[in-house]
Amino acid sequence: MSDPQISRIDGTASARRHFRYFDYVMASFVAILLLSNLIGAAKLAQVGGFTFGAGILFFPVSYVIGDVLTEVYGYANARRCVWMGFFALVFMAFMSFVVVAMPPAPGWDGQAAYESVFGSTWRIVLASVTAFWAGEFVNSFVLAKMKVLTGGRMLWTRTIGSTVFGQAVDSLLFYPIAFLGIWTHEQVLTVMVTNWLMKVVWEAVLTPVTYAVVGWLKAREGADVYDTDTDFSPFAKAPQV
């Protein structure tokens, strides 16, 4: 490790340690996750003759932040953020269902538009929540394991490598759950592979940003976490402080 002011600590110790910027990173992770699903998911865009869900431009940023969380703070702390994001998505879906179902006031003509934007079907909601939960945990697990194997070198290999696996799980769950039986098998497969490739490429493009953020946070937190003794179960309890 080149910076003597950065201490190497294990994953269990990191879960008990107080970090100055962890709460801000977690808040950013949850905010981008919710906004990309709320604002971007309902719109199809077309650029250069290519049609895609607009949310794909911003949703992968949550994976970048997920990489930063695992790389800087360790798997145990990243696990807390994934659960926070999961429950935030569930509450957002519940709130949308309740608000859309409420009868509109006389004279208010926005119900149809409101339903179009916020009235996702149960399959879309189930697919989104399930795919996020599984994909993020795979992403974090792969990155943490690769960090130990590489001795903390070549950050780009684990940010891109973890995204390859995490986004593959995300896409393999989301598109069949959401659209199988509505779209043809060929359409599901085409969109699934195309979106997976786009997300991986987007992660690769953002690699310099990831390097900059990771370096900045490690220097200010004074720690570099290696998950050599971490319980990788998504349901593991956090160590007592």
N, C-alpha and C positions, 0 to 999 in steps of 0.2 A: 504494500500500500504506500503510495508516494507521499501522501500528506500525513506527517506525524501527529497532527492534531485530530485526526479521525481515528477513533478507536473501533476495533473489530469486536462485535458482541454477538452472542448466539441468539437464536430466535426466542427462546423462553425468557431470557433477560430483557429482550426488546419489548415483549408484551407487558412487562412490569414498569418499564422506563417511561418517564414523562418527556415527550418531545414538544418542542416549541411550536412547530408548524403542522403537526399531524392533523389537528382539528380543521385547519384551513384546507388542507389537501382533501380530507374526507368530505367536507362540505362542497368543494368544487366537484368531486367525483359524483356525489348524489345529485347536485344541481344539473350538471351536464347530462347525466343519465335521464332525469325526468324531462328536461327541456327537449332533448333530442327525440324522446318518445312522444311528447305532447305536441310539439310544434312541427317536427319534421316527418313523423310517421304517416300523417294523413295526406301528404301531398306527393303527387308524382310530378317529377320535373323532366324536361327534355333539353339536353345540350348536345349540339352537333349531331342530332338525329338519334342520340342514345337516351332511352327512357330509364329512369331509376327513381327510387324513393329518396326524397330530398334529405331525409334524416341520416342517410348514409354518410353525408358530408361531416356530420358532427358526432354521431354515435361512436365511431371509432376513437374519438378523443377520450371517451370514458375508459377505453382499453389502455390508451397511453397513460392515463392517470393511474389505472390499475397496475400497470408495469412500474410506475414510479413508486407507488405505495409498497409493493412487494420488494423492489430493489432497495429502497431507502429504509423502510420500517419493518420489513419482514412479513412472512406469510401470516402470522397470528394477527397482526394489526390489519393487514389487508383483508383477512377473513371478517373482521368486524365491519369493515366498509362494505363488503359484498352483502352481508346481512342487512345493513342499514339501507342499501340500495334496493334490496329485495322487498323489504317491508314498505319502503317508500313507494315502489311500483304497485304493490298490492293495494295500499291505501289510495293511491291515485286512481286505480281502476275502480275501486269501491265508490269513491267520491264521484267519479264520472257517471257511474251507473245510477246513483241516487239522484244526482242533479238532472241528468237527462230524463229520468223517469218522472220527475215532478211535473205536474200540469202547468203549462205556461199561463201567464196572466192574460186576461182579455186585452186585445189590442197589441200584444207583443208578437211580432211576426218572425222572430229569429229562431224558432224551434227547429225547423228543418235544417238550417245551416248548423245549428248547435249539435244536432244529432249526427250530421255528416262529419263533423270534426271530432267530437268526443264520444260518439256512440259506437265504439268498437264492439265487435261480436265477442262472445265468450271464448271462441277459439283463438282469436288474435291475442286476447289478454293472456290466456293460458300459455300460448306459444311464446309470447314475449317474456313473461315472468320466468317460465321454465328454462328457456334458452339462455337468458341472462345469467340466472343462478348457476347453471351447469358450466356455461362457457367461461364465466369469470373465475370460477374455482379451478378449472383446468388451466386457464391462462396463468393464474398465480402459482399453482403447483409446479407447472413446467418451468417457469422462470426461476422459482426458488431452487429447484433441483439443479437446473443448469448453472446457476450462480456458484453453487458448491462444487460442481464438477469442473467448472472453468477457473475456479479460484478467484472469481470476481473480475476476470479479464474478458475482453470482447463483449461489452454490453450489448452491442447490436445483434449478436447471435441469439441472445436470450429474449430480447424484446421482440424481434421478428419471429423467432422460433416459437415462443409462447403464443404469439398471436395466430400463427399458422394452426396450432392445435386448438386454442381457445375459440377462435372464430369458426373453425371447422365444426366443433361441437355445437356452437351457437346456431350455425346455419342448418346443420343436420337435424336439429330439434325444431327450430322455428318454422321453416317452410313446410315440412310435412304436416306438423300439427295444425298450422294455420290454413293451409291451402290444398292438401291432398284430398281429392274428391270434388274439389271446386275447380282447380286447374287440372290440366292433363299431367300425367307423369313426366312427360318431356318438358313441359313448362316449369314444373316444380324443380326439376333437376337443373335446367338451364339457369333459372333465376338464382337458385341456391349456389351453384358454382360461380356464377358471375359476381354475385355480391360478396362471396367469400374472397375471391381474388381481389376485388376492389378494396376491401377492408385491409387485406394483407399489404397491398401496394401502398395504401394510405398510411399504414403504420410505418412502412419503410421510408416513405417521404418525410414523415415527422421524426425520424431518428435523431437528426441534429437537435431538435427541440427537446427530445427526451434526454439526450446527453447533457444539455445545458441545465435543465431543471434538476436532474439527478445530482449533478455536480454541485449545484448551488445549495440544494437541501442537505446533502451529506456534509458539506463544509460548515454549514450553520448548525446542524444538529450534532456535529462532532461524532458521528457514529456510522458504522457500516455493518449491516445485519447479515449474518449467514445462518440459514436454517439447518444447522447440523443436528439439532436435537428437538426439532419441532414435531408436534403431533399434527399431521396434515388432514385429519378428519374435519370436514366442514362443521361438524357438530361438537367439536372438542370445546371444553370449557376454558375460558381464559385463566391463566395462572393468577393466583391471589397476589395482590400488591403488598 
